[in-house]
């Protein structure tokens, strides 16, 4: 028994090291794809577009502030009876999202951090985790609706009609609507309790789940109560998250405006909505490096836009991401410092 325990303790760090190595490998491969795309497209063309911006490039990170503000309001309405100032929620969310951007975990790594940082504002860890689980679900639902509209606009833009149009619409609806219904169903039924029951049926035992069954049941109860007693907040959260996706169009519009490239509203919507799909599919790669760029190039080419414009757009978006991630990490360090100071004083 003692030998078995030693093996387990040795295997855990080994697996963690292997995962870290795999993530680094993915980042290297993704970066290689990104730079290969730049080489294939031609750095001279990209440089020519970037030269058009000059000092105007300073405006590019600004539209994301609107997106982030709307997303923060979406999160605010998922908090049960919480009286937290908007600026505090904004900074906490920014700190959590910066972790989501860095760590490849399908944008889940920063969610527990948000709940932890809420404790400083007299919100229990249970209520904090409840809010981030509900918030993430509502944000996903709004994204699905946003993307489904984007697919419809793409079909219209490409002048697809007849049986092919009908089949694509049916497939899109069959993929999108059941996912939305499943998210709502599983959250109302008890996502963590259902998950633990499934594990038991499969004969799988996870130590964390077994030790925290009571906490997971309490979390499920909080989530189901939200959907039962806070329907107005659910719809308000959904509206603000959807408006957040819509506000993302401003960034696309600004890039094309500064580059003096004419573009219509439908193309802007298609680029923004479908690029979120490319980013989501490749979220297992740190920062979706390479995967996001490949997806954006495909979108641009389908819209009869050049690959050089697509790569320029990707570089500008990466620049915006770096600025906001850096800002989030600075805020995170300050928040951690304040928490450390308050715990020392206690």
ZINOR-V131454 format. One record per residue. RES is the residue in one small letter. SS is DSSP state (H for helix, E for strand, - for the rest). PHI is phi in radians with two decimals (999 if undefined). NEAR is the number of other C-alpha atoms within 10 Angstrom. Layout:
res->RES ss->SS phi->PHI near->NEAR
res->RES ss->SS phi->PHI near->NEAR
This chain:
res->x ss->- phi->999 near->6
res->x ss->H phi->-1.08 near->7
res->x ss->H phi->-1.13 near->8
res->x ss->H phi->-1.12 near->9
res->x ss->H phi->-1.11 near->10
res->x ss->H phi->-1.09 near->10
res->x ss->H phi->-1.07 near->11
res->x ss->H phi->-1.07 near->12
res->x ss->H phi->-1.13 near->11
res->x ss->H phi->-1.37 near->11
res->x ss->H phi->-1.22 near->12
res->x ss->H phi->-1.03 near->11
res->x ss->H phi->-1.09 near->11
res->x ss->H phi->-1.10 near->12
res->x ss->H phi->-1.12 near->11
res->x ss->H phi->-1.11 near->11
res->x ss->H phi->-1.12 near->12
res->x ss->H phi->-1.11 near->12
res->x ss->H phi->-1.12 near->12
res->x ss->H phi->-1.10 near->12
res->x ss->H phi->-1.11 near->12
res->x ss->H phi->-1.14 near->13
res->x ss->H phi->-1.12 near->17
res->x ss->H phi->-1.11 near->14
res->x ss->H phi->-1.07 near->14
res->x ss->H phi->-1.08 near->19
res->x ss->H phi->-1.11 near->20
res->x ss->H phi->-1.13 near->16
res->x ss->H phi->-1.09 near->15
res->x ss->H phi->-1.07 near->23
res->x ss->H phi->-1.12 near->18
res->x ss->H phi->-1.10 near->14
res->x ss->H phi->-1.10 near->17
res->x ss->H phi->-1.03 near->20
res->x ss->H phi->-1.24 near->13
res->x ss->H phi->-1.15 near->13
res->x ss->H phi->-1.09 near->19
res->x ss->H phi->-1.08 near->20
res->x ss->H phi->-1.13 near->11
res->x ss->H phi->-1.15 near->10
res->x ss->H phi->-1.21 near->17
res->x ss->- phi->1.93 near->14
res->x ss->H phi->-1.13 near->15
res->x ss->H phi->-1.13 near->12
res->x ss->H phi->-1.13 near->15
res->x ss->H phi->-1.14 near->19
res->x ss->H phi->-1.06 near->12
res->x ss->H phi->-1.09 near->13
res->x ss->H phi->-1.19 near->17
res->x ss->H phi->-1.13 near->18
res->x ss->H phi->-1.17 near->11
res->x ss->H phi->-1.16 near->13
res->x ss->H phi->-1.34 near->16
res->x ss->H phi->0.92 near->10
res->x ss->H phi->-1.26 near->8
res->x ss->H phi->-1.14 near->10
res->x ss->H phi->-1.06 near->16
res->x ss->H phi->-1.16 near->10
res->x ss->H phi->-1.38 near->14
res->x ss->- phi->-1.09 near->19
res->x ss->- phi->-1.26 near->17
res->x ss->- phi->-1.16 near->12
res->x ss->H phi->-1.01 near->18
res->x ss->H phi->-1.16 near->19
res->x ss->H phi->-1.10 near->14
res->x ss->H phi->-1.18 near->16
res->x ss->H phi->-1.00 near->22
res->x ss->H phi->-1.18 near->20
res->x ss->H phi->-1.12 near->19
res->x ss->H phi->-1.16 near->23
res->x ss->H phi->-1.14 near->24
res->x ss->H phi->-1.15 near->25
res->x ss->H phi->-1.13 near->20
res->x ss->H phi->-1.05 near->27
res->x ss->H phi->-1.21 near->26
res->x ss->H phi->-0.97 near->25
res->x ss->- phi->-1.36 near->22
res->x ss->- phi->-1.66 near->29
res->x ss->- phi->-1.47 near->22
res->x ss->- phi->-1.39 near->18
res->x ss->- phi->0.98 near->10
res->x ss->- phi->-1.65 near->15
res->x ss->- phi->-2.03 near->11
res->x ss->- phi->-1.93 near->14
res->x ss->- phi->-1.06 near->10
res->x ss->H phi->-1.01 near->13
res->x ss->H phi->-1.08 near->11
res->x ss->H phi->-1.22 near->14
res->x ss->H phi->-1.12 near->20
res->x ss->H phi->-1.06 near->19
res->x ss->H phi->-1.20 near->19
res->x ss->H phi->-1.12 near->22
res->x ss->H phi->-1.13 near->27
res->x ss->H phi->-1.10 near->24
res->x ss->H phi->-1.11 near->28
res->x ss->H phi->-1.17 near->26
res->x ss->H phi->-1.20 near->24
res->x ss->H phi->-1.12 near->24
res->x ss->H phi->-1.22 near->22
res->x ss->H phi->-1.02 near->22
res->x ss->H phi->-1.26 near->22
res->x ss->H phi->-1.48 near->17
res->x ss->- phi->-1.59 near->20
res->x ss->- phi->-1.32 near->20
res->x ss->- phi->-2.56 near->16
res->x ss->- phi->0.98 near->17
res->x ss->- phi->1.08 near->20
res->x ss->- phi->-2.02 near->18
res->x ss->- phi->-1.07 near->18
res->x ss->- phi->-1.48 near->21
res->x ss->H phi->-1.17 near->22
res->x ss->H phi->-1.06 near->16
res->x ss->H phi->-1.10 near->21
res->x ss->H phi->-1.04 near->23
res->x ss->H phi->-1.09 near->24
res->x ss->H phi->-1.12 near->18
res->x ss->H phi->-1.22 near->24
res->x ss->H phi->-1.22 near->22
res->x ss->H phi->-1.01 near->15
res->x ss->H phi->-1.16 near->13
res->x ss->H phi->-1.88 near->14
res->x ss->- phi->1.07 near->12
res->x ss->- phi->-1.95 near->20
res->x ss->- phi->-1.11 near->14
res->x ss->H phi->-1.05 near->17
res->x ss->H phi->-1.10 near->16
res->x ss->H phi->-1.16 near->22
res->x ss->H phi->-1.14 near->25
res->x ss->H phi->-1.12 near->23
res->x ss->H phi->-0.99 near->23
res->x ss->H phi->-1.13 near->25
res->x ss->H phi->-1.27 near->23
res->x ss->H phi->-1.18 near->21
res->x ss->H phi->-1.11 near->25
res->x ss->H phi->-1.04 near->25
res->x ss->H phi->-1.12 near->18
res->x ss->H phi->-1.14 near->17
res->x ss->H phi->-1.16 near->26
res->x ss->H phi->-1.09 near->22
res->x ss->H phi->-1.15 near->18
res->x ss->H phi->-1.07 near->22
res->x ss->H phi->-1.11 near->22
res->x ss->H phi->-1.17 near->22
res->x ss->H phi->-1.07 near->20
res->x ss->H phi->-1.07 near->16
res->x ss->H phi->-1.06 near->21
res->x ss->H phi->-1.25 near->23
res->x ss->H phi->-1.05 near->20
res->x ss->H phi->-1.13 near->17
res->x ss->H phi->-1.08 near->21
res->x ss->H phi->-1.12 near->18
res->x ss->H phi->-1.06 near->16
res->x ss->H phi->-1.12 near->17
res->x ss->H phi->-1.13 near->21
res->x ss->H phi->-1.07 near->17
res->x ss->H phi->-1.14 near->13
res->x ss->H phi->-1.15 near->14
res->x ss->- phi->-1.51 near->11
res->x ss->- phi->1.03 near->9
res->x ss->- phi->-1.45 near->13
res->x ss->- phi->-2.52 near->12
res->x ss->- phi->1.31 near->7
res->x ss->H phi->-1.03 near->9
res->x ss->H phi->-1.11 near->11
res->x ss->H phi->-1.09 near->14
res->x ss->H phi->-1.07 near->12
res->x ss->H phi->-1.13 near->12
res->x ss->H phi->-1.17 near->16
res->x ss->H phi->-1.10 near->16
res->x ss->H phi->-1.08 near->12
res->x ss->H phi->-1.08 near->10
res->x ss->H phi->-1.06 near->16
res->x ss->H phi->-1.16 near->14
res->x ss->H phi->-1.18 near->11
res->x ss->H phi->-1.44 near->13
res->x ss->H phi->-1.43 near->17
res->x ss->H phi->-1.10 near->15
res->x ss->H phi->-1.04 near->11
res->x ss->H phi->-1.13 near->15
res->x ss->H phi->-1.06 near->17
res->x ss->H phi->-1.10 near->12
res->x ss->H phi->-1.15 near->11
res->x ss->H phi->-1.04 near->18
res->x ss->H phi->-1.15 near->18
res->x ss->H phi->-1.11 near->13
res->x ss->H phi->-1.20 near->16
res->x ss->H phi->-1.28 near->21
res->x ss->H phi->-1.24 near->18
res->x ss->H phi->-1.40 near->15
res->x ss->- phi->2.02 near->19
res->x ss->H phi->-1.12 near->21
res->x ss->H phi->-1.34 near->19
res->x ss->H phi->-1.17 near->20
res->x ss->H phi->-1.10 near->15
res->x ss->H phi->-1.14 near->13
res->x ss->H phi->-1.17 near->19
res->x ss->H phi->-1.14 near->12
res->x ss->H phi->-1.10 near->12
res->x ss->H phi->-1.09 near->14
res->x ss->H phi->-1.13 near->12
res->x ss->H phi->-1.11 near->10
res->x ss->- phi->-1.43 near->9
res->x ss->- phi->1.30 near->8
res->x ss->- phi->-1.77 near->11
res->x ss->- phi->-2.05 near->12
res->x ss->- phi->-1.97 near->10
res->x ss->H phi->-0.98 near->8
res->x ss->H phi->-1.07 near->8
res->x ss->H phi->-1.15 near->16
res->x ss->H phi->-1.10 near->11
res->x ss->H phi->-1.33 near->10
res->x ss->- phi->-2.03 near->11
res->x ss->H phi->-1.02 near->14
res->x ss->H phi->-1.08 near->12
res->x ss->H phi->-1.16 near->13
res->x ss->H phi->-1.17 near->19
res->x ss->H phi->-1.13 near->17
res->x ss->H phi->-1.10 near->18
res->x ss->H phi->-1.14 near->24
res->x ss->H phi->-1.03 near->22
res->x ss->H phi->-1.08 near->18
res->x ss->H phi->-1.07 near->21
res->x ss->H phi->-1.15 near->24
res->x ss->H phi->-1.14 near->22
res->x ss->H phi->-1.12 near->14
res->x ss->H phi->-1.04 near->21
res->x ss->H phi->-1.22 near->17
res->x ss->H phi->-1.44 near->11
res->x ss->H phi->-1.97 near->10
res->x ss->- phi->-2.28 near->14
res->x ss->H phi->-1.11 near->12
res->x ss->H phi->-1.08 near->11
res->x ss->H phi->-1.12 near->19
res->x ss->H phi->-1.04 near->19
res->x ss->H phi->-1.19 near->15
res->x ss->H phi->-1.12 near->17
res->x ss->H phi->-1.09 near->27
res->x ss->H phi->-1.09 near->26
res->x ss->H phi->-1.12 near->18
res->x ss->H phi->-1.18 near->24
res->x ss->H phi->-1.15 near->29
res->x ss->H phi->-1.14 near->24
res->x ss->H phi->-1.10 near->18
res->x ss->H phi->-1.10 near->24
res->x ss->H phi->-1.14 near->23
res->x ss->H phi->-1.10 near->17
res->x ss->H phi->-1.09 near->19
res->x ss->H phi->-1.09 near->20
res->x ss->H phi->-1.14 near->21
res->x ss->H phi->-1.08 near->19
res->x ss->H phi->-1.09 near->22
res->x ss->H phi->-1.09 near->20
res->x ss->H phi->-1.05 near->21
res->x ss->H phi->-1.12 near->14
res->x ss->H phi->-1.04 near->21
res->x ss->H phi->-1.17 near->15
res->x ss->H phi->-1.14 near->12
res->x ss->H phi->-1.20 near->17
res->x ss->- phi->-1.53 near->18
res->x ss->- phi->1.02 near->12
res->x ss->- phi->-1.96 near->11
res->x ss->- phi->-1.18 near->8
res->x ss->- phi->-2.71 near->13
res->x ss->- phi->-1.64 near->8
res->x ss->H phi->-1.08 near->10
res->x ss->H phi->-1.06 near->14
res->x ss->H phi->-1.12 near->21
res->x ss->H phi->-1.06 near->18
res->x ss->H phi->-1.12 near->25
res->x ss->H phi->-1.07 near->24
res->x ss->H phi->-1.04 near->22
res->x ss->H phi->-1.20 near->24
res->x ss->H phi->-1.20 near->24
res->x ss->H phi->-1.35 near->21
res->x ss->H phi->-1.18 near->22
res->x ss->H phi->-1.17 near->17
res->x ss->H phi->-1.19 near->17
res->x ss->H phi->-1.03 near->19
res->x ss->H phi->-1.19 near->22
res->x ss->H phi->-1.16 near->16
res->x ss->H phi->-1.11 near->15
res->x ss->- phi->-1.79 near->19
res->x ss->- phi->-1.20 near->21
res->x ss->- phi->-1.28 near->19
res->x ss->- phi->-1.59 near->28
res->x ss->H phi->-0.91 near->23
res->x ss->H phi->1.21 near->22
res->x ss->H phi->0.92 near->24
res->x ss->- phi->-1.04 near->23
res->x ss->- phi->1.55 near->26
res->x ss->H phi->-1.18 near->22
res->x ss->H phi->-1.07 near->23
res->x ss->H phi->-1.14 near->26
res->x ss->H phi->-1.07 near->20
res->x ss->H phi->-1.13 near->20
res->x ss->H phi->-1.13 near->25
res->x ss->H phi->-1.07 near->23
res->x ss->H phi->-1.07 near->17
res->x ss->H phi->-1.10 near->22
res->x ss->H phi->-1.10 near->21
res->x ss->H phi->-1.12 near->13
res->x ss->H phi->-1.15 near->13
res->x ss->- phi->-1.63 near->15
res->x ss->- phi->1.11 near->10
res->x ss->- phi->-1.88 near->16
res->x ss->- phi->-1.25 near->13
res->x ss->H phi->-1.16 near->22
res->x ss->H phi->-1.16 near->23
res->x ss->H phi->-1.17 near->22
res->x ss->H phi->-1.08 near->23
res->x ss->H phi->-1.16 near->24
res->x ss->H phi->-1.06 near->21
res->x ss->H phi->-1.05 near->23
res->x ss->H phi->-1.09 near->19
res->x ss->H phi->-1.10 near->17
res->x ss->H phi->-1.13 near->17
res->x ss->H phi->-1.19 near->18
res->x ss->H phi->-1.10 near->15
res->x ss->H phi->-1.08 near->15
res->x ss->H phi->-1.08 near->21
res->x ss->H phi->-1.07 near->17
res->x ss->H phi->-1.07 near->16
res->x ss->H phi->-1.11 near->12
res->x ss->H phi->-1.26 near->20
res->x ss->H phi->-1.13 near->21
res->x ss->H phi->-1.05 near->14
res->x ss->H phi->-1.10 near->15
res->x ss->H phi->-1.10 near->21
res->x ss->H phi->-1.21 near->17
res->x ss->H phi->-1.11 near->14
res->x ss->H phi->-1.11 near->18
res->x ss->H phi->-1.05 near->22
res->x ss->H phi->-1.10 near->12
res->x ss->H phi->-1.22 near->13
res->x ss->H phi->-1.13 near->17
res->x ss->H phi->-1.11 near->12
res->x ss->H phi->-1.13 near->12
res->x ss->H phi->-1.17 near->13
res->x ss->H phi->-1.12 near->15
res->x ss->H phi->-1.11 near->12
res->x ss->H phi->-1.15 near->11
res->x ss->H phi->-1.17 near->11
res->x ss->H phi->-1.23 near->9
res->x ss->H phi->-1.21 near->8
res->x ss->H phi->-1.19 near->7
res->x ss->- phi->-1.21 near->6
